[in-house]
Amino acid sequence: MKHARSLLLLLALAPAPAFADAKAEAKAHIERATAFHGEGKFKEALEQLTLAYALDPKPELLYAIGQVHVQLGNCTQAISFYERFLTTKPAAGPAAAAKEAIQTCKTSPPPEPKPEPKPEPKPEPVPVKKQEPVPMPQPPPKKEEPPSTGAKPWYKDVVGDALVGGGVVAGVLSVVFYQQMNGKLDDAEAAMTYDEHQAARDDAKSKRNMSLAFGVGSVVLIGAGVARYMLRDTGERSSRVAITPTTDGGLITWMGRF
């Protein structure tokens, strides 16, 4: 029907409802019918318009119900509601639209009802793959040190090292004083006076004594350090007990090595 008025235009021309409860409820049904009509749900829209007309029988609702019957392909019912609308003596415009709609229904095949939109299927939830726990990096295993046997290298003997080091220092000082002694003897030979000669010889004698003292100390300290190295605890001990018979009985001997 090219000249048919839409449901929204018809409802827009309707006068404002009163504030009575029935009129307010009828208005709510009309709003729901308008929403259903926009979604293509004509059966639901027809039900809401019928309820609205029962609460507030406005003439323009008859025209709206006829329009929805046309959308559903019910021309006979549509003509009935158009004719009831004309009995209310509407304005010239709506009356002409209703007459034209009746003529179209009588001369043209009714339009095929529009299929109601099917609700879209809800998407199936996507299963969430459980993540495997990420293994934490483990620290490398500690390298086990071999058990100590108690033996220490000779160069790690602190006492022995101290003795040998002191002996080396004493030896160096002995050499230094010896060289100074020779220098003082040379000074004594080249002295111009007796006093200078005698003072240089006395100083040379003192240097000689110091050189001898540090030399002896060096020998003693180095010897003690070497002895310390030789007698250090190597962690190896062995012992042996022997019984030797004698004329008076027996002799028990014990020998050990450290």
Secondary structure, DSSP 4 states (H G I P E B T S, - for coil): -TTPPPHHHHHHTSPPP-SSHHHHHHHHHHHHHHHHHHTT-HHHHHHHHHHHHHHS--HHHHHHHHHHHHHTT-HHHHHHHHHHHHTT---HHHHHHHHHHHHHHHHSPPPPPPPPPPPPPPPPPPPPPPPPPPPPPPPPPPPPPPPP-S---GGG-HHHHHHHHHHHHHHHHHHHHHHHHHHHHHHHHT-SSHHHHHHHHHHHHHHHHHHHHHHHHHHHHHHHHHHHHHTS--S--EEEEEEEEETTEEEEEEEEE-
